[in-house]
Amino acid sequence: MKDKLLVVWRWLRDNVFKKDMILWILVAEIIFWSPVIVFAVLALIITPYYWTACSAIILFWAGPFTPAVPLQLALAVGLRKVCGKKKKE
């Protein structure tokens, strides 16, 4: 178990805890929470009933057994790798 935690820590240190990853994590957060942002804007502009959908999405992803943080980190790492490949080409 200790070896697996050490492997995870090394991966996080090599891929996530870098200065350039802060930008990718922010972009991944915006992409991940974009439905909430859209429903909040719709609630402000059109009708307040969209707050129901906005809060339902937030409550779903705030649950204890949802993989929100790993999905966000994976999205950030994936975006970085895709943009890195496009820069190389």
C-alpha positions as CSV (number, residue, x, y, z in Angstrom):
1,M,0.0,0.0,0.0
2,K,2.8,2.3,0.8
3,D,4.4,1.7,-2.6
4,K,1.1,2.6,-4.4
5,L,0.8,5.8,-2.4
6,L,4.4,6.7,-3.3
7,V,3.7,6.1,-7.0
8,V,0.6,8.3,-6.8
9,W,2.6,11.0,-5.0
10,R,5.3,10.9,-7.6
11,W,2.8,11.1,-10.4
12,L,1.1,14.1,-8.8
13,R,4.5,15.8,-8.2
14,D,5.6,15.2,-11.8
15,N,2.3,16.1,-13.5
16,V,0.2,18.3,-11.3
17,F,2.3,20.3,-8.9
18,K,4.0,22.5,-11.5
19,K,3.7,26.2,-12.2
20,D,2.4,25.7,-15.7
21,M,-0.3,23.3,-14.5
22,I,-2.1,26.0,-12.5
23,L,-3.4,27.5,-15.8
24,W,-4.5,24.1,-17.1
25,I,-6.2,23.3,-13.8
26,L,-8.1,26.6,-14.0
27,V,-9.1,25.9,-17.6
28,A,-10.3,22.4,-16.6
29,E,-12.3,23.8,-13.7
30,I,-14.0,26.2,-16.1
31,I,-14.8,23.4,-18.5
32,F,-15.9,21.1,-15.7
33,W,-18.2,23.6,-14.1
34,S,-19.5,25.2,-17.4
35,P,-23.0,23.7,-17.1
36,V,-23.3,25.4,-13.7
37,I,-22.1,28.7,-15.2
38,V,-24.6,28.4,-18.1
39,F,-27.5,27.6,-15.9
40,A,-26.6,30.4,-13.5
41,V,-26.5,32.9,-16.4
42,L,-29.8,31.6,-17.7
43,A,-31.3,32.0,-14.2
44,L,-30.1,35.6,-14.0
45,I,-31.3,36.5,-17.5
46,I,-34.4,34.4,-18.3
47,T,-36.1,32.9,-15.2
48,P,-35.1,31.9,-11.7
49,Y,-36.2,28.3,-12.3
50,Y,-32.8,27.5,-13.7
51,W,-31.3,27.9,-10.3
52,T,-32.8,24.4,-9.6
53,A,-30.7,22.8,-12.3
54,C,-27.7,24.8,-11.3
55,S,-28.0,23.7,-7.7
56,A,-28.8,20.1,-8.6
57,I,-25.5,19.9,-10.6
58,I,-23.5,21.4,-7.8
59,L,-25.1,19.1,-5.2
60,F,-24.5,16.0,-7.4
61,W,-20.8,16.8,-7.9
62,A,-20.3,17.8,-4.2
63,G,-21.4,14.4,-3.1
64,P,-18.9,12.3,-1.1
65,F,-18.6,9.4,-3.7
66,T,-18.4,11.4,-6.9
67,P,-15.0,11.5,-8.7
68,A,-15.0,15.2,-9.3
69,V,-11.4,16.0,-8.3
70,P,-9.8,13.1,-10.2
71,L,-11.8,14.0,-13.3
72,Q,-10.7,17.6,-13.1
73,L,-7.1,16.6,-12.7
74,A,-7.3,14.2,-15.5
75,L,-8.9,16.8,-17.7
76,A,-6.2,19.3,-16.9
77,V,-3.4,16.7,-17.6
78,G,-5.2,15.7,-20.9
79,L,-5.5,19.3,-22.0
80,R,-1.8,19.9,-21.3
81,K,-0.8,16.8,-23.3
82,V,-3.0,17.6,-26.3
83,C,-1.7,21.2,-26.4
84,G,1.8,20.0,-26.0
85,K,1.4,17.6,-29.0
86,K,-0.1,20.4,-31.1
87,K,2.8,22.7,-30.3
88,K,5.3,20.0,-31.3
89,E,3.6,19.5,-34.7
